[in-house]
């Protein structure tokens, strides 16, 4: 590819290219244009949102297409649903996914249901980009990963980028989709640099990717945990364990074909998810494999997740809370060494 940029720059580039291609694409959210009144004061673009994902856009596209909103998530998500239903393609910065609670009616009962309730005649091309994940000391109310809640709602698509390349490709795909898409960006990898092609490209909706081939064990990662799975696979290779790594990329729709194909070749599965374990994505993946590929398994499916507690603020406890490569490798060794006889 020949060019490295950060995850943050990849998202911003996807937005810029989408806005150049289609004048119906607008951006809304708190501080996405630098904060209320800055333009009138001649102060320009200050922040580009809390994480800098929209920095520089107001200078190119102006305040009609890059709109700072009041601090009312329910209001601006509701406004975006209406805008999407009436011809625009809004991209809304929800800032932190933890704020899902105050937007749930707009997302669950409006955005996710309108197309179905109008017999397919309505379109809701809404993209909600939001932050997930622990690891930066943001405490319990700003560190959650509730993408399983989004995935539970029929009518929503849920993307989980894991690096700069997928961040740009999935964001572009989300903006082009005629259905509401939640793009969950992990705040702990925003500074991660990687190869990203210049120009326009998309990644297919609902398709996972194989990051590493292997024959002894499948590791499935979601979001940042795909990076952790790759680290664990390197450790396992030193023990002679040939590990396949699947980067799920979408919590909804799930690429069931890719999961089953991998498990039928490796016969073992460990699912790695930073989110809480109860009714989470790791449980959903394990259930699908148990239902459709049980006879192909040489060992029980294992899950590596956060504990079922809020995210701690203490740095020491937070490090224990988030799955790391050593913990994943330890569980993987147990699965391989404790194999069932076929």
N, C-alpha and C positions, 0 to 999 in steps of 0.2 A: 504493500500500500504506500509506503514511503513517507508517511506524515504522522506525527504523534501530536495529539491534543488531549486536554483533560476531559473528563466526563462532563463537567460544567460547560465547557466550551462546545462540546458535541451537542448538548441539548440546545444551547443558544443558537448554534448553527442550523440545527433542524428547524427551529422556529423561524429564523430569518429567511431560510430558503422557502419554507412553506408560505410565508407572508408575501414573498416576492412572486411566487407562482400563482397565488389565489388571493384577490383582494377581499374575499369573504372571511379570511382568517384574521381573527382579532385575539388580543391577549388581555386578560383581566386578572386582577388580584391586588392584594395589599402590597404596596411599595414596588410594584413591577415597573413603574415609571420613575421611581426615585422618591416617592412620597408627595403628599398633597402640597401644592403651592410652590414646589421647587422650580418648576418651569417659569412661573410668573416672576420668581425672584432671580432668574438668570443663573440658577445653580446647576441646572442640567440633570443628567442621569446619575443619581447617587449610588443606588444599590442594585437595581435590577432584580428586585425581590430579595427575600432574606438570604438566599444562597447564590445570588448573582446569575441565575439562569436566564434572565431577560435583559441583562445589562447591554445597553447600547441600542436597543430596539426602538425606543421612543425617538431617538435622533433621526432614524431613517424613516419611521412610519408615522410619527406624530401621535398626538394625544387622542385622536379619534379611534385609532386602532390599538393603542397601548394604554389601557385605562387603569389608573389607580382606583381602588374601591374603598369604601368605608370598612372599618373593622367589624364586619358582620358577614360571616361565612354563609349563613342561611340566605341572606339577601343576595349576595353576588353569585352564589351557585344557582339560586332560583332564577335570577336574571339571565344567566348563561343558558339555562335550560330553555327559557323562552326565546332567546336569540337563536339557539340552534334549531328550534322547531320552526322558526320563521325565516330561515335562509342564510344565516351566518354559520361560520365554523369556529366557535369560540374555544380558546385554550385558556383554562382557568387554573391559577396557581392556588391550591388549597393550603400551601405553606407546610403544615404538618398533618399527617394522616390521623393523628390523635384528635383532630377537630372534626372527625367524621360524625360524631354525635350530633352536632348542631346543624349538620347538612343532611341528615339521614332521610327526612321526608322528601326533600328536593331530589336526592339521588335515587332512593329506593322506590318511592311512589310516583315520581314524575319522570325523570330521565330514563330509568330502566323500564318503565311500563308503557310509555306513550306509543311507541311503534306497534307493540302488540295490541294495545287497546283500540288502535285505529286501523287494525287489519292490515298493517304493513304500509299504509298510505302515508304515514308521518315518518319523517326522518329526524334523528336527533344526533347530528354529528358534533358531539361535545367531547372535548378532551379535558380531563382533570389531571393535572400533574401534581403530585404530592410527595412528601418526604416520609420515609419509613426508616426504622432501624435504630439500634443502640450503638454504643461505642465511642461517643463523643462527650459523655458527661452531661447529657441534657435532661436526665431524670425521668420519672415515671410518666409524666404527662406530655413529653415531647420525644419519646424514644420507641414507641410501639411499632409493631408490624401487623396491622389488622387487615392485610389483603385477603385473608380467608373470609372475612365478613363481606367484602366487595364481591368475591367470587361466588358466595352463596346466593347472590341476587341474580335471578335470570334476567337477561336483557343488558347486563353489563359485561364488558370485556376488561380484563385486568392484565397489564403488562408488567414484567419484572426485569428491567435491564440489569446487566451484571458488569458492564464495562463500557468505555466510551463508544465503541463500535455499535453495540446493541442499543445504547442510549439514543444515538441519532437515528438508527434505522427503525426502532420501535416507536419513537416519538413521531416520525414522519408517517408511519403506518397508521398510528392512532388518529392523527389529524385528518388523514384521507378517509377514514372509516365513517360510514353513515350511521353508526351506532355509538352510544356513549362508551368511552374507553377511559379507564383509570390507569395512569402511568405512575408506578411507584418507584421513585428514585431513592436509593439508599444514601443517606447523608454521609456515611463514613467512607464512601468511595468517590465523592465528588471531585477530589483532587487527583484521582487515579488517571494516569496518562496511558494512551494506547493508540494503535493504528486506526485511523478513521479516514475513509476515502473522501476526497473533495467532491462536491456536487451532490446531486440528488440520488438517494437510494432508499428503499424500504426493506424491512424484513417481514416475512409472511406471518399473518395473524394465526395464532394457535399452533405454531411450530417450535419445537425445542431444537437444540443443536447439540451435537456430540463434540465436546471439547477435547476428549482424549479417548482413543480406543483401548479396549482391554478385554481379557477373557476370564478373569477370576472373580470379579466383583463389580457391581454397578453402584456408583455414588451419584445420587441426584441432588443437585443444589438449586436453591431459589435465591435470586438477587445476589447479595454479597456472598452468600454461602457457596455459590459456584466457585468463587475465588478460593475459599477455604477448602473446598473439595479438591481443587487442583494442588494445593499445598499438601493436603493429606495423601493424595495419590503419589506425589514425589517421595514422601516418607515411606509409603508402602512399597514402592518399587525397590527401595533399599533392602526390604525384607523378602524380595522375590515375588511379591503379589502384584499381578498385572491388573490395574484398575481402570475401568471405563468411567468417564465423567460425563453426565448429561446435565446440561444447563437448561432448566425447564422453560424459562423466558416468559411463559404465560401461566397465570393461575386460573384463567378462564378465557378461552377454552383450553383445556389441558391436552397436550399432545400424547394421547394414550398409546398410539401406535409406536412412537419412539420409545416410550417406557417399556412396553411389552416386548418389543424387538430386542432391546438391550438385555432385559432380564432372561429372555429365552436363550441368549447366547452365554451369559455369565453365570446364571443360576443363583445369584445372590444379590441382595439389594439393601442398601443403607440410604435413607432419605435424610437430608440435612436441611433444617429450616430454623431460622432465628426466632420465628414467632412462637407463641405459647402452644403447648402440645394438644390441649383439649379442643376437639372439633376443628383442627387446623389442617393445613395443606399436606403436612407429612402423613397425617392419618388418612386423608382422602387418597393420596397416592398409594399408600400401603394397602388400602382396601381394594382399590382397582386391580392391583397386581395379584392380591390374594384371590380375587374373584375370577380373573381371566387367565392367570398364569401360575396357579397354585402347584400344578404337577411339574412345573419347570423349576421350582425352587429346591435348592439343596439345603437351605437353612431358613429359619424364620426371618421375615422382614424386620429390620431394626430402624428406629427413628432416633435422630440426634437433634434435639431442640433446646430452646430455652426452658427453664423450669416454669411451672404454672404460677408465677408470681409477677407483680409489677416490676418494671426495670428499676434496679437500684441506682441511687445517685453516687454512692461510694465507688470510687474508681476500682478498688480491689474487688468489690462484689460484682461490679459491672463486667470485669474481665472474666469472672467465673460464670456469669450469666450467659454470655454470648458463646456459642459453640466455636471452638478453635480447631486447628488442624490436628493437634495431638489427640484431642478427645475423639475426633472423627476417626483418625487412624487406629486408635485403641479399639473402638467398637468394630471397625472393619476387620481387624485381626481376629477378634472374637468370633465374628461371623464365619470367616474362612477356616479358622482352626477348629471350630465346633461344627463342621459341616455334617449334614445328614448323609447316610449311605444311599446312593441311588439304586 
